């Protein structure tokens, strides 16, 4: 049975590895917590700029009680009365400029600017234009046999003029090159397979194989035990 225990431990490790690969490694932009201290009958800092989704925590370090109440802004925020050492936290999700104060001490004012969270830009895949159609067919170049025959005919009258060879136009693409260009365009527009998903699939496959192996060994052990009991009964 130690072998079965080792196989189960290996299977558990493979499953945990697959789960770790499938889940995101970390949040692209984790929410940040900012702190504002109430000390000396003032908020410190008096002006704070954060991103939507961030959390602000106020800490009272004065002997006198303080609270937080917005006086302007797109949303209303108000805390309970905070004694010395008490804290109050709030997560701001609506962008805008917030003014707030302590209602017990109107001279305690501050400002909070909440900026909109940056959204990732997705660039569309640019498809290359398909290969241009072949240019107009060039005049057929006479074959060597035809040229030779014409040369022999001309020798009876006058010296044959040198044959003129037309070089293929650079713009005309041969039929063999066109499928290659189309294949390259298709390959460039195909997105590569995510290596993490591929590795997760391999790990899941190994886990399933281990499960089948453990089940097969358990069935064989049960069959052997049953056969042994039957032999013992016959004896």
Z-matrix of the N, CA and C atoms (Angstrom, degrees):
N
C 1 1.464
C 2 1.539 1 113.46
N 3 1.366 2 119.22 1 -18.85
C 4 1.466 3 117.41 2 176.13
C 5 1.518 4 112.39 3 -58.11
N 6 1.354 5 116.12 4 -32.18
C 7 1.460 6 118.33 5 179.56
C 8 1.528 7 110.84 6 -65.94
N 9 1.341 8 116.99 7 -41.60
C 10 1.463 9 119.75 8 177.97
C 11 1.521 10 111.23 9 -63.38
N 12 1.334 11 116.45 10 -39.33
C 13 1.478 12 119.52 11 178.48
C 14 1.522 13 110.80 12 -63.06
N 15 1.346 14 116.70 13 -41.47
C 16 1.461 15 119.83 14 179.20
C 17 1.524 16 111.22 15 -65.49
N 18 1.354 17 117.05 16 -38.94
C 19 1.451 18 119.90 17 178.76
C 20 1.527 19 111.66 18 -65.58
N 21 1.346 20 115.88 19 -39.36
C 22 1.479 21 118.68 20 178.33
C 23 1.526 22 110.92 21 -66.09
N 24 1.326 23 117.03 22 -38.68
C 25 1.472 24 119.75 23 177.74
C 26 1.527 25 110.39 24 -64.44
N 27 1.350 26 116.56 25 -41.74
C 28 1.457 27 119.77 26 177.92
C 29 1.519 28 111.45 27 -63.61
N 30 1.337 29 116.27 28 -40.43
C 31 1.461 30 120.30 29 178.73
C 32 1.527 31 111.46 30 -63.45
N 33 1.330 32 116.77 31 -41.37
C 34 1.476 33 119.82 32 178.66
C 35 1.522 34 110.67 33 -62.79
N 36 1.349 35 115.68 34 -41.45
C 37 1.462 36 118.36 35 178.48
C 38 1.517 37 112.75 36 -63.51
N 39 1.345 38 117.14 37 -39.65
C 40 1.455 39 120.08 38 179.02
C 41 1.526 40 111.97 39 -65.70
N 42 1.334 41 116.43 40 -40.09
C 43 1.464 42 119.60 41 178.85
C 44 1.526 43 111.34 42 -65.07
N 45 1.336 44 116.58 43 -40.77
C 46 1.470 45 119.48 44 178.43
C 47 1.522 46 110.59 45 -64.69
N 48 1.335 47 116.47 46 -38.58
C 49 1.464 48 119.55 47 178.70
C 50 1.513 49 111.04 48 -64.66
N 51 1.343 50 116.92 49 -41.94
C 52 1.464 51 119.98 50 178.58
C 53 1.520 52 111.32 51 -62.64
N 54 1.342 53 116.26 52 -41.75
C 55 1.472 54 118.82 53 179.34
C 56 1.522 55 111.10 54 -64.15
N 57 1.337 56 116.99 55 -38.52
C 58 1.464 57 120.04 56 179.77
C 59 1.520 58 111.47 57 -67.24
N 60 1.333 59 117.65 58 -31.76
C 61 1.454 60 119.73 59 179.88
C 62 1.515 61 111.84 60 -77.00
N 63 1.325 62 117.21 61 -36.48
C 64 1.469 63 119.82 62 -178.11
C 65 1.514 64 111.07 63 -71.95
N 66 1.341 65 116.67 64 -41.89
C 67 1.458 66 119.59 65 179.68
C 68 1.516 67 109.57 66 -68.87
N 69 1.322 68 118.81 67 151.24
C 70 1.464 69 120.41 68 178.74
C 71 1.509 70 109.87 69 -61.60
N 72 1.330 71 115.64 70 143.63
C 73 1.467 72 119.69 71 -179.48
C 74 1.526 73 110.39 72 -64.33
N 75 1.288 74 118.22 73 -41.22
C 76 1.461 75 121.92 74 177.86
C 77 1.510 76 108.08 75 -164.88
N 78 1.316 77 117.67 76 158.44
C 79 1.452 78 121.68 77 178.73
C 80 1.513 79 108.87 78 -67.97
N 81 1.348 80 116.07 79 133.36
C 82 1.456 81 119.52 80 -175.44
C 83 1.524 82 110.92 81 -56.25
N 84 1.331 83 118.39 82 -47.70
C 85 1.454 84 122.13 83 178.12
C 86 1.526 85 107.34 84 -132.49
N 87 1.320 86 115.75 85 96.19
C 88 1.454 87 120.54 86 -177.92
C 89 1.525 88 109.74 87 -71.72
N 90 1.327 89 115.13 88 147.89
C 91 1.464 90 120.29 89 178.38
C 92 1.520 91 109.61 90 -65.49
N 93 1.319 92 115.85 91 142.62
C 94 1.462 93 122.65 92 -176.84
C 95 1.518 94 109.56 93 -109.71
N 96 1.332 95 116.08 94 145.00
C 97 1.458 96 121.91 95 177.00
C 98 1.524 97 108.85 96 -106.59
N 99 1.333 98 115.78 97 127.77
C 100 1.460 99 121.97 98 179.03
C 101 1.530 100 108.65 99 -111.00
N 102 1.306 101 116.31 100 152.93
C 103 1.471 102 120.89 101 -177.23
C 104 1.516 103 110.22 102 -122.17
N 105 1.313 104 114.92 103 135.05
C 106 1.461 105 122.41 104 174.12
C 107 1.522 106 107.54 105 -120.57
N 108 1.321 107 116.97 106 125.89
C 109 1.467 108 122.54 107 -176.46
C 110 1.523 109 109.20 108 -99.36
N 111 1.349 110 115.41 109 133.35
C 112 1.464 111 121.82 110 172.96
C 113 1.525 112 107.10 111 -97.29
N 114 1.312 113 115.60 112 104.14
C 115 1.464 114 120.11 113 -176.95
C 116 1.516 115 109.39 114 -147.53
N 117 1.340 116 116.38 115 136.78
C 118 1.459 117 120.68 116 -179.35
C 119 1.505 118 112.97 117 65.00
N 120 1.339 119 115.87 118 31.79
C 121 1.462 120 122.57 119 179.87
C 122 1.541 121 110.72 120 58.36
N 123 1.326 122 114.44 121 42.60
C 124 1.459 123 120.35 122 178.46
C 125 1.529 124 108.96 123 -154.12
N 126 1.328 125 114.25 124 153.66
C 127 1.463 126 119.89 125 174.14
C 128 1.520 127 109.11 126 -90.51
N 129 1.302 128 117.00 127 135.61
C 130 1.460 129 121.24 128 178.88
C 131 1.535 130 109.42 129 -132.07
N 132 1.344 131 117.27 130 116.48
C 133 1.468 132 128.12 131 1.46
C 134 1.529 133 111.56 132 -79.96
N 135 1.340 134 114.81 133 155.75
C 136 1.463 135 119.18 134 -179.57
C 137 1.524 136 111.23 135 -78.40
N 138 1.333 137 117.66 136 -21.63
C 139 1.462 138 121.92 137 177.61
C 140 1.527 139 108.01 138 -130.67
N 141 1.329 140 115.99 139 128.15
C 142 1.465 141 121.58 140 -176.54
C 143 1.523 142 108.92 141 -138.22
N 144 1.333 143 115.90 142 134.41
C 145 1.468 144 122.29 143 177.68
C 146 1.528 145 108.92 144 -114.04
N 147 1.331 146 116.13 145 125.17
C 148 1.461 147 121.44 146 -178.52
C 149 1.530 148 108.96 147 -130.27
N 150 1.336 149 115.51 148 178.99
C 151 1.465 150 122.18 149 177.47
C 152 1.523 151 109.16 150 -110.27
N 153 1.317 152 116.19 151 145.20
C 154 1.464 153 120.26 152 178.69
C 155 1.525 154 110.16 153 -54.32
N 156 1.330 155 115.48 154 129.67
C 157 1.458 156 121.95 155 -174.97
C 158 1.510 157 113.06 156 104.34
N 159 1.347 158 117.92 157 -13.56
C 160 1.462 159 121.71 158 177.59
C 161 1.526 160 110.37 159 -78.21
N 162 1.328 161 115.19 160 159.29
C 163 1.464 162 122.25 161 -179.41
C 164 1.519 163 109.45 162 -114.88
N 165 1.320 164 116.35 163 137.42
C 166 1.472 165 122.55 164 176.53
C 167 1.519 166 108.15 165 -112.97
N 168 1.330 167 115.76 166 131.39
C 169 1.473 168 122.13 167 179.11
C 170 1.518 169 108.75 168 -117.62
N 171 1.348 170 115.97 169 124.01
C 172 1.463 171 121.76 170 177.01
C 173 1.534 172 108.48 171 -97.94
N 174 1.338 173 116.22 172 135.25
C 175 1.463 174 122.56 173 -179.36
C 176 1.526 175 108.09 174 -123.78
N 177 1.331 176 116.74 175 125.86
C 178 1.464 177 120.91 176 179.24
C 179 1.529 178 109.31 177 -91.79
N 180 1.340 179 115.51 178 117.74
C 181 1.462 180 120.71 179 177.17
C 182 1.533 181 112.16 180 -110.99
N 183 1.330 182 116.76 181 7.33
C 184 1.462 183 120.59 182 177.26
C 185 1.526 184 110.03 183 -92.57
N 186 1.322 185 115.05 184 159.40
C 187 1.466 186 119.82 185 173.61
C 188 1.523 187 110.59 186 -70.72
N 189 1.336 188 116.20 187 -32.76
C 190 1.461 189 120.67 188 -179.52
C 191 1.524 190 110.02 189 -77.68
N 192 1.314 191 118.09 190 148.15
C 193 1.470 192 120.69 191 177.53
C 194 1.529 193 111.06 192 -74.11
N 195 1.318 194 115.24 193 147.97
C 196 1.466 195 121.92 194 177.50
C 197 1.533 196 108.37 195 -137.07
N 198 1.324 197 114.60 196 164.42
C 199 1.464 198 120.31 197 172.36
C 200 1.519 199 108.71 198 -145.93
N 201 1.323 200 116.08 199 176.85
C 202 1.468 201 122.68 200 -179.00
C 203 1.518 202 107.57 201 -125.62
N 204 1.337 203 116.12 202 127.72
C 205 1.468 204 121.39 203 177.70
C 206 1.519 205 108.34 204 -145.40
N 207 1.338 206 115.90 205 126.35
C 208 1.461 207 119.70 206 -179.85
C 209 1.524 208 110.02 207 -72.98
N 210 1.321 209 114.59 208 141.72
C 211 1.464 210 121.49 209 176.12
C 212 1.523 211 111.84 210 -108.28
N 213 1.324 212 117.11 211 -15.24
C 214 1.461 213 121.59 212 177.28
C 215 1.525 214 107.86 213 -158.83
N 216 1.335 215 114.59 214 161.35
C 217 1.451 216 118.62 215 178.58
C 218 1.515 217 111.90 216 131.02
N 219 1.339 218 116.57 217 168.60
C 220 1.469 219 120.26 218 -177.46
C 221 1.526 220 113.74 219 -73.15
N 222 1.316 221 119.38 220 -13.65
C 223 1.472 222 121.95 221 179.50
C 224 1.521 223 108.51 222 -140.08
N 225 1.334 224 116.21 223 156.93
C 226 1.458 225 122.21 224 -178.40
C 227 1.525 226 109.47 225 -103.06
N 228 1.338 227 115.29 226 133.50
C 229 1.464 228 122.09 227 179.27
C 230 1.526 229 107.58 228 -133.38
N 231 1.322 230 117.03 229 132.99
C 232 1.458 231 121.32 230 176.41
C 233 1.518 232 108.88 231 -148.81
N 234 1.317 233 115.70 232 134.28
C 235 1.463 234 121.57 233 -179.34
C 236 1.521 235 109.72 234 -105.20
N 237 1.321 236 114.18 235 168.75
C 238 1.466 237 119.25 236 172.03
C 239 1.522 238 108.91 237 -77.17
N 240 1.316 239 117.18 238 173.37
C 241 1.455 240 121.31 239 178.64
C 242 1.528 241 108.21 240 -71.42
N 243 1.332 242 116.06 241 127.68
C 244 1.463 243 121.81 242 -175.85
C 245 1.520 244 109.66 243 -104.75
N 246 1.320 245 116.62 244 122.55
C 247 1.462 246 120.59 245 174.17
C 248 1.527 247 109.31 246 -82.61
N 249 1.311 248 118.02 247 -179.40
C 250 1.464 249 121.08 248 -177.53
C 251 1.530 250 109.78 249 -63.27
N 252 1.347 251 114.89 250 130.37
C 253 1.459 252 120.87 251 179.95
C 254 1.519 253 114.23 252 89.06
N 255 1.333 254 118.71 253 -11.75
C 256 1.460 255 121.22 254 -179.59
C 257 1.526 256 109.91 255 -79.22
N 258 1.324 257 115.43 256 156.92
C 259 1.467 258 121.29 257 -178.81
C 260 1.527 259 110.09 258 -130.72
N 261 1.323 260 114.39 259 158.55
C 262 1.456 261 121.95 260 175.05
C 263 1.523 262 107.86 261 -141.68
N 264 1.339 263 116.88 262 131.17
C 265 1.465 264 121.54 263 -178.08
C 266 1.524 265 109.64 264 -123.38
N 267 1.341 266 114.39 265 146.19
C 268 1.470 267 120.52 266 177.47
C 269 1.522 268 108.17 267 -148.61
N 270 1.339 269 116.09 268 137.08
C 271 1.468 270 122.28 269 177.47
C 272 1.520 271 108.79 270 -99.28
N 273 1.326 272 116.87 271 123.15
C 274 1.451 273 122.44 272 -177.62
C 275 1.532 274 109.15 273 -95.57
N 276 1.321 275 115.52 274 121.64
C 277 1.465 276 121.15 275 -179.61
C 278 1.523 277 113.10 276 -112.78
N 279 1.338 278 117.14 277 -15.09
C 280 1.462 279 120.90 278 -178.90
C 281 1.521 280 109.75 279 -102.19
N 282 1.323 281 118.88 280 117.38
C 283 1.471 282 120.13 281 179.24
C 284 1.525 283 111.21 282 -63.67
N 285 1.320 284 114.92 283 152.73
C 286 1.452 285 121.22 284 179.01
C 287 1.520 286 110.97 285 148.23
N 288 1.329 287 115.95 286 -177.67
C 289 1.465 288 122.94 287 179.40
C 290 1.518 289 108.81 288 -107.47
N 291 1.321 290 116.06 289 124.63
C 292 1.464 291 122.51 290 -178.20
C 293 1.537 292 108.99 291 -112.82
N 294 1.327 293 115.40 292 130.26
C 295 1.453 294 120.93 293 168.68
C 296 1.521 295 108.94 294 -105.45
N 297 1.339 296 118.22 295 138.24
C 298 1.464 297 119.87 296 -179.07
C 299 1.529 298 109.35 297 -143.94
N 300 1.337 299 115.03 298 165.67
C 301 1.455 300 121.27 299 -176.78
C 302 1.515 301 109.50 300 -152.13
N 303 1.324 302 115.23 301 173.39
C 304 1.466 303 122.78 302 169.61
C 305 1.525 304 106.94 303 -98.16
N 306 1.317 305 116.71 304 121.18
C 307 1.465 306 119.44 305 -176.01
C 308 1.523 307 112.40 306 -67.77
N 309 1.342 308 116.03 307 -23.73
C 310 1.476 309 118.66 308 178.83
C 311 1.521 310 110.44 309 -76.93
N 312 1.342 311 116.59 310 -34.50
C 313 1.463 312 121.80 311 -179.33
C 314 1.526 313 107.76 312 -125.22
N 315 1.333 314 118.58 313 90.66
C 316 1.467 315 121.67 314 -175.20
C 317 1.518 316 113.65 315 -58.54
N 318 1.330 317 118.15 316 -20.45
C 319 1.463 318 119.43 317 178.32
C 320 1.521 319 112.71 318 -72.89
N 321 1.322 320 117.87 319 -13.41
C 322 1.469 321 121.77 320 179.16
C 323 1.529 322 108.28 321 -86.12
N 324 1.306 323 116.92 322 97.54
C 325 1.465 324 121.62 323 179.81
C 326 1.527 325 109.11 324 -126.45
N 327 1.305 326 115.66 325 156.50
C 328 1.463 327 121.80 326 178.57
C 329 1.517 328 108.90 327 -158.51
N 330 1.334 329 116.39 328 173.53
C 331 1.463 330 121.96 329 -177.04
C 332 1.527 331 109.02 330 -135.50
N 333 1.316 332 114.78 331 144.88
C 334 1.464 333 121.82 332 -179.66
C 335 1.525 334 108.62 333 -133.00
N 336 1.339 335 116.89 334 125.30
C 337 1.465 336 122.72 335 179.67
C 338 1.527 337 108.41 336 -109.16
N 339 1.327 338 115.49 337 121.36
C 340 1.474 339 121.13 338 179.71
C 341 1.519 340 107.62 339 -107.97
N 342 1.317 341 115.90 340 116.36
C 343 1.463 342 121.28 341 179.25
C 344 1.522 343 110.35 342 -94.23
N 345 1.323 344 115.81 343 150.51
C 346 1.467 345 120.61 344 178.52
C 347 1.520 346 110.08 345 -68.13
N 348 1.322 347 115.60 346 141.86
C 349 1.463 348 120.15 347 179.22
C 350 1.515 349 109.48 348 -69.80
N 351 1.319 350 115.92 349 138.79
C 352 1.461 351 121.05 350 -179.64
C 353 1.521 352 109.60 351 -71.54
N 354 1.308 353 116.07 352 131.29
C 355 1.467 354 121.13 353 178.20
C 356 1.519 355 108.87 354 -97.45
N 357 1.327 356 117.42 355 136.13
C 358 1.472 357 119.11 356 179.90
C 359 1.514 358 110.77 357 -66.03
N 360 1.322 359 115.31 358 136.86
C 361 1.455 360 120.94 359 179.04
C 362 1.521 361 109.43 360 -89.28
N 363 1.322 362 114.46 361 134.59
C 364 1.469 363 120.67 362 179.72
C 365 1.515 364 107.60 363 -107.88
N 366 1.313 365 115.57 364 117.19
C 367 1.454 366 120.19 365 -179.88
C 368 1.525 367 109.48 366 -86.38
N 369 1.323 368 117.17 367 125.57
C 370 1.475 369 118.46 368 179.35
C 371 1.513 370 110.92 369 -65.30
N 372 1.313 371 114.41 370 147.83
C 373 1.463 372 119.64 371 179.13
C 374 1.524 373 109.33 372 -69.91
N 375 1.316 374 114.07 373 126.31
C 376 1.453 375 118.88 374 -179.41
C 377 1.521 376 108.90 375 -89.45
N 378 1.324 377 114.59 376 120.65
C 379 1.457 378 120.37 377 179.27
C 380 1.527 379 108.94 378 -90.81
N 381 1.289 380 115.82 379 128.63
C 382 1.441 381 119.30 380 177.89
C 383 1.522 382 109.37 381 -70.65
N 384 1.343 383 117.32 382 145.86
C 385 1.471 384 119.19 383 179.21
C 386 1.510 385 110.58 384 -63.72
N 387 1.305 386 113.98 385 146.81
C 388 1.457 387 119.02 386 179.91
C 389 1.512 388 110.10 387 -64.45
N 390 1.301 389 115.32 388 157.57
C 391 1.455 390 120.36 389 -178.72
C 392 1.524 391 110.21 390 -59.13
N 393 1.311 392 114.64 391 137.00
C 394 1.456 393 118.95 392 -178.15
C 395 1.510 394 110.35 393 -66.02
N 396 1.306 395 113.45 394 150.43
C 397 1.458 396 118.74 395 -179.61
C 398 1.517 397 109.34 396 -64.14
N 399 1.289 398 117.80 397 147.49
C 400 1.473 399 119.44 398 -179.80
C 401 1.515 400 110.98 399 -59.83
N 402 1.315 401 114.52 400 142.93
C 403 1.460 402 120.37 401 -178.84
C 404 1.516 403 109.90 402 -67.00
N 405 1.311 404 112.58 403 173.45
C 406 1.465 405 117.61 404 -179.31
C 407 1.514 406 109.77 405 -57.99
N 408 1.285 407 114.64 406 142.99
C 409 1.466 408 119.83 407 -176.87
C 410 1.517 409 109.78 408 -61.61
N 411 1.350 410 115.48 409 134.27
C 412 1.453 411 120.76 410 177.52
C 413 1.521 412 109.21 411 -75.75
N 414 1.300 413 115.95 412 157.08
C 415 1.476 414 118.45 413 176.89
C 416 1.511 415 110.04 414 -57.99
N 417 1.300 416 115.62 415 137.98
C 418 1.456 417 120.60 416 -177.51
C 419 1.511 418 110.09 417 -62.68
N 420 1.348 419 114.43 418 131.13
C 421 1.466 420 119.77 419 177.67
C 422 1.520 421 108.92 420 -81.82
N 423 1.276 422 118.96 421 128.40
C 424 1.469 423 120.35 422 -178.65
C 425 1.504 424 110.81 423 -62.72
N 426 1.318 425 116.19 424 139.97
C 427 1.458 426 121.44 425 -179.96
C 428 1.519 427 109.63 426 -69.65
N 429 1.346 428 116.17 427 158.98
C 430 1.478 429 118.80 428 -179.88
C 431 1.513 430 112.28 429 -57.93
N 432 1.355 431 118.31 430 -36.98
C 433 1.467 432 120.05 431 -178.48
C 434 1.515 433 110.78 432 -64.55
N 435 1.358 434 115.82 433 -43.06
C 436 1.466 435 118.76 434 -179.99
C 437 1.517 436 110.59 435 -65.76
N 438 1.369 437 114.72 436 -40.74
C 439 1.469 438 117.76 437 179.38
C 440 1.510 439 111.57 438 -62.44
N 441 1.326 440 115.54 439 -39.97
C 442 1.469 441 118.37 440 -179.82
C 443 1.515 442 110.83 441 -64.47
N 444 1.359 443 116.36 442 -42.88
C 445 1.457 444 118.86 443 179.50
C 446 1.517 445 111.98 444 -62.13
N 447 1.363 446 114.96 445 -41.12
C 448 1.461 447 118.38 446 179.02
C 449 1.514 448 110.92 447 -65.46
N 450 1.347 449 115.33 448 -36.12
C 451 1.468 450 118.68 449 179.36
C 452 1.506 451 111.82 450 -63.98
N 453 1.337 452 116.99 451 -43.37
C 454 1.471 453 119.68 452 178.44
C 455 1.517 454 110.82 453 -63.14
N 456 1.334 455 118.10 454 -36.86
C 457 1.461 456 119.98 455 178.97
C 458 1.511 457 111.10 456 -67.29
N 459 1.348 458 117.18 457 -37.90
C 460 1.460 459 119.75 458 -178.34
C 461 1.518 460 111.51 459 -72.01
N 462 1.331 461 118.78 460 -28.07
C 463 1.452 462 120.76 461 -178.09
C 464 1.520 463 111.50 462 -63.54
N 465 1.320 464 117.77 463 -21.52
C 466 1.465 465 119.55 464 179.03
C 467 1.509 466 111.71 465 -73.01
N 468 1.329 467 119.14 466 -21.12
C 469 1.470 468 122.35 467 -177.82
C 470 1.524 469 110.36 468 -111.90
N 471 1.346 470 117.33 469 -55.03
C 472 1.463 471 121.17 470 -177.18
C 473 1.509 472 109.13 471 -154.49
N 474 1.297 473 116.70 472 170.83
C 475 1.476 474 121.27 473 -178.49
C 476 1.524 475 109.36 474 -64.13
N 477 1.325 476 113.08 475 137.48
C 478 1.471 477 117.36 476 -178.65
C 479 1.513 478 110.31 477 -70.67
N 480 1.322 479 116.24 478 138.08
C 481 1.475 480 120.69 479 176.46
C 482 1.517 481 109.48 480 -73.96
N 483 1.325 482 118.14 481 148.23
C 484 1.475 483 120.03 482 179.13
C 485 1.516 484 111.13 483 -61.05
N 486 1.336 485 113.70 484 138.38
C 487 1.474 486 119.10 485 179.95
C 488 1.514 487 110.68 486 -69.14
N 489 1.320 488 115.11 487 140.08
C 490 1.468 489 121.03 488 179.51
C 491 1.516 490 108.76 489 -97.27
N 492 1.325 491 116.11 490 126.16
C 493 1.474 492 121.49 491 -179.18
C 494 1.513 493 108.91 492 -105.40
N 495 1.297 494 116.83 493 125.62
C 496 1.469 495 121.97 494 179.24
C 497 1.511 496 108.84 495 -90.98
N 498 1.310 497 116.28 496 119.40
C 499 1.472 498 119.82 497 176.73
C 500 1.522 499 109.70 498 -75.71
N 501 1.296 500 117.04 499 139.62
C 502 1.476 501 118.84 500 -179.99
C 503 1.514 502 111.04 501 -62.11
N 504 1.306 503 116.11 502 141.12
C 505 1.466 504 121.48 503 179.54
C 506 1.512 505 110.59 504 -66.01
N 507 1.352 506 117.26 505 135.93
C 508 1.479 507 118.72 506 179.78
C 509 1.511 508 112.74 507 -61.19
N 510 1.368 509 115.79 508 -27.48
C 511 1.460 510 117.36 509 -176.18
C 512 1.506 511 113.10 510 -75.23
N 513 1.381 512 116.60 511 -21.56
C 514 1.464 513 118.24 512 -178.05
C 515 1.504 514 109.34 513 -80.69
N 516 1.306 515 117.26 514 127.60
C 517 1.458 516 122.95 515 -179.22
C 518 1.510 517 108.90 516 -101.34
N 519 1.336 518 115.87 517 135.11
C 520 1.451 519 120.29 518 178.87
C 521 1.516 520 109.76 519 -70.47
N 522 1.335 521 117.94 520 155.36
C 523 1.475 522 120.22 521 179.87
C 524 1.508 523 112.01 522 -59.88
N 525 1.364 524 117.58 523 -30.01
C 526 1.470 525 118.96 524 -178.91
C 527 1.509 526 111.54 525 -70.02
N 528 1.378 527 116.97 526 -29.36
C 529 1.457 528 119.69 527 -178.52
C 530 1.512 529 111.80 528 -79.56
N 531 1.361 530 117.86 529 -29.29
C 532 1.455 531 120.17 530 -176.49
C 533 1.527 532 112.94 531 -62.86
N 534 1.362 533 121.39 532 -46.82
C 535 1.474 534 119.43 533 177.92
C 536 1.512 535 112.26 534 -61.87
N 537 1.380 536 116.46 535 -34.22
C 538 1.464 537 117.92 536 179.42
C 539 1.511 538 110.75 537 -65.12
N 540 1.364 539 116.75 538 -40.91
C 541 1.463 540 119.65 539 178.75
C 542 1.516 541 111.04 540 -64.47
N 543 1.348 542 116.22 541 -42.03
C 544 1.475 543 119.14 542 178.38
C 545 1.513 544 110.87 543 -63.42
N 546 1.352 545 117.43 544 -37.26
C 547 1.478 546 120.00 545 178.77
C 548 1.519 547 110.77 546 -65.68
N 549 1.348 548 116.77 547 -40.51
C 550 1.461 549 119.66 548 177.84
C 551 1.514 550 111.27 549 -63.65
N 552 1.356 551 117.32 550 -39.79
C 553 1.466 552 119.90 551 178.47
C 554 1.506 553 110.85 552 -62.93
N 555 1.341 554 116.70 553 -42.04
C 556 1.471 555 119.64 554 179.92
C 557 1.511 556 110.96 555 -65.45
N 558 1.347 557 116.30 556 -40.54
C 559 1.471 558 119.28 557 -179.92
C 560 1.506 559 111.78 558 -66.52
N 561 1.389 560 116.84 559 -37.27
C 562 1.460 561 118.94 560 -179.43
C 563 1.511 562 112.26 561 -68.88
N 564 1.372 563 117.61 562 -29.57
C 565 1.463 564 120.11 563 -179.91
C 566 1.513 565 113.21 564 -85.00
N 567 1.344 566 117.26 565 -8.24
C 568 1.464 567 120.03 566 179.67
C 569 1.512 568 109.37 567 -87.56
N 570 1.296 569 116.09 568 129.27
C 571 1.457 570 120.07 569 -179.46
C 572 1.518 571 110.70 570 -76.51
N 573 1.351 572 118.97 571 142.08
C 574 1.478 573 119.74 572 178.35
C 575 1.516 574 111.11 573 -70.60
N 576 1.315 575 115.15 574 150.45
C 577 1.460 576 121.22 575 -179.42
C 578 1.527 577 109.88 576 -70.88
N 579 1.325 578 115.70 577 134.87
C 580 1.462 579 120.71 578 179.92
C 581 1.533 580 109.49 579 -63.13
N 582 1.349 581 118.60 580 120.63
C 583 1.478 582 119.36 581 -178.12
C 584 1.511 583 112.67 582 -64.32
N 585 1.348 584 118.11 583 -30.03
C 586 1.464 585 119.31 584 179.69
C 587 1.523 586 110.86 585 -67.03
N 588 1.353 587 116.71 586 -42.11
C 589 1.456 588 118.89 587 178.47
C 590 1.524 589 111.24 588 -65.81
N 591 1.355 590 116.64 589 -37.25
C 592 1.458 591 119.76 590 178.25
C 593 1.518 592 111.06 591 -64.23
N 594 1.355 593 115.74 592 -43.42
C 595 1.465 594 119.01 593 179.35
C 596 1.520 595 111.57 594 -66.45
N 597 1.354 596 116.54 595 -36.65
C 598 1.465 597 119.85 596 177.21
C 599 1.519 598 110.90 597 -63.77
N 600 1.336 599 116.58 598 -38.97
C 601 1.460 600 118.66 599 178.02
C 602 1.519 601 112.10 600 -65.05
N 603 1.353 602 116.07 601 -39.42
C 604 1.471 603 118.81 602 178.42
C 605 1.520 604 110.94 603 -64.34
N 606 1.346 605 116.15 604 -42.78
C 607 1.467 606 119.45 605 179.72
C 608 1.522 607 111.00 606 -64.22
N 609 1.352 608 116.66 607 -40.57
C 610 1.467 609 119.22 608 178.29
C 611 1.527 610 110.89 609 -63.82
N 612 1.333 611 116.17 610 -38.93
C 613 1.460 612 118.58 611 177.95
C 614 1.518 613 112.48 612 -63.49
N 615 1.352 614 116.11 613 -41.40
C 616 1.467 615 119.09 614 177.81
C 617 1.523 616 110.73 615 -64.45
N 618 1.352 617 116.33 616 -37.30
C 619 1.464 618 119.67 617 179.05
C 620 1.527 619 111.11 618 -63.94
N 621 1.335 620 116.48 619 -42.88
C 622 1.474 621 119.52 620 178.54
C 623 1.525 622 110.44 621 -63.44
N 624 1.351 623 116.33 622 -39.90
C 625 1.467 624 119.55 623 178.44
C 626 1.517 625 111.27 624 -62.69
N 627 1.328 626 117.02 625 -40.13
C 628 1.470 627 120.32 626 178.01
C 629 1.519 628 110.89 627 -64.91
N 630 1.338 629 116.18 628 -39.09
C 631 1.470 630 118.93 629 178.15
C 632 1.529 631 111.05 630 -62.25
N 633 1.335 632 115.34 631 -43.42
C 634 1.464 633 118.14 632 178.10
C 635 1.523 634 111.62 633 -63.45
N 636 1.359 635 115.98 634 -37.99
C 637 1.470 636 119.24 635 179.41
C 638 1.521 637 111.50 636 -65.89
N 639 1.336 638 115.57 637 -42.27
C 640 1.470 639 119.00 638 179.12
C 641 1.527 640 110.31 639 -64.40
N 642 1.352 641 117.22 640 -42.01
C 643 1.466 642 119.34 641 179.13
C 644 1.517 643 111.94 642 -64.63
N 645 1.344 644 116.69 643 -38.39
C 646 1.464 645 119.65 644 179.78
C 647 1.521 646 111.40 645 -65.96
N 648 1.355 647 115.73 646 -42.20
C 649 1.464 648 118.78 647 179.57
C 650 1.525 649 111.03 648 -66.24
N 651 1.319 650 117.06 649 -37.52
C 652 1.465 651 119.57 650 178.86
C 653 1.529 652 110.26 651 -65.56
N 654 1.345 653 117.02 652 -40.87
C 655 1.466 654 119.99 653 179.77
C 656 1.526 655 110.88 654 -65.62
N 657 1.344 656 116.46 655 -40.01
C 658 1.467 657 119.57 656 179.11
C 659 1.528 658 110.97 657 -64.76
N 660 1.341 659 115.46 658 -41.01
C 661 1.461 660 119.24 659 179.60
C 662 1.524 661 110.70 660 -63.17
N 663 1.358 662 115.93 661 -41.02
C 664 1.466 663 118.99 662 179.96
C 665 1.519 664 110.72 663 -66.82
N 666 1.350 665 117.31 664 -39.08
C 667 1.461 666 120.25 665 179.87
C 668 1.519 667 111.20 666 -65.61
N 669 1.360 668 116.25 667 -40.97
C 670 1.464 669 119.31 668 179.47
C 671 1.517 670 110.72 669 -66.31
N 672 1.329 671 116.65 670 -39.07
C 673 1.459 672 119.53 671 179.26
C 674 1.522 673 110.10 672 -65.68
N 675 1.316 674 118.90 673 -39.93
C 676 1.461 675 121.94 674 178.28
C 677 1.504 676 111.60 675 -65.36
N 678 1.354 677 116.67 676 -41.08
C 679 1.471 678 119.61 677 177.80
C 680 1.516 679 111.18 678 -64.40
N 681 1.335 680 117.10 679 -37.78
C 682 1.469 681 119.83 680 179.43
C 683 1.512 682 110.35 681 -66.19
N 684 1.300 683 117.41 682 -40.05
C 685 1.468 684 119.54 683 179.27
C 686 1.516 685 109.83 684 -65.93
N 687 1.370 686 118.38 685 -37.42
C 688 1.462 687 119.45 686 -179.94
C 689 1.528 688 111.46 687 -66.75
N 690 1.328 689 116.90 688 -38.72
C 691 1.465 690 119.96 689 177.97
C 692 1.532 691 111.18 690 -65.33
N 693 1.310 692 114.92 691 -38.45
C 694 1.458 693 118.21 692 -179.93
C 695 1.533 694 110.30 693 -66.53
N 696 1.332 695 117.13 694 -38.54
C 697 1.464 696 118.88 695 178.84
C 698 1.521 697 111.85 696 -65.66
N 699 1.355 698 116.88 697 -38.00
C 700 1.468 699 119.25 698 178.82
C 701 1.509 700 111.60 699 -65.73
N 702 1.327 701 115.79 700 -35.84
C 703 1.483 702 119.16 701 178.86
C 704 1.506 703 110.82 702 -67.57
